[in-house]
Amino acid sequence: MSGSYDLKRSGEQYMFNLKAGNGQTILTSERYAAKAGALDGIESVRKNSPIDERYERKVAKDGSPFFTLSSTNGQVIGRSEMYSSAAARDNGIASCKTNGPTATTKDNTNSGA
């Protein structure tokens, strides 16, 4: 099963999650004022997710590893969940690289708020 972009509303804003084939969320986007902005964000993830230099491997204050994905202009497109180890985070990046370019988009903006 291949990954998917889950496009949805968050209040008055739009956002998306990139999910792996198993349904696990790999990457959560920033919030966008318009649906078109969120769709552009998905296209940016498709283009930038295969490029290792676009990932910043980070550690939260509580020690949990996570990553961010940035576009060519350095703006963060999305961030990962918190992981239990650096190895798990690196597996998340690998999954993002695999699923990001080819995942289908599921438009859930009309199903609830």
Secondary structure, DSSP 8 states (H G I E B T S, - for coil): ---EEEEEEETTEEEEEEE-TTS-EEEEE--BSSHHHHHHHHHHHHHHTT-GGGEEEEE-TTS-EEEEEE-TTS-EEEE----SSHHHHHHHHHHHHHHTTT-EEEE-TTS--
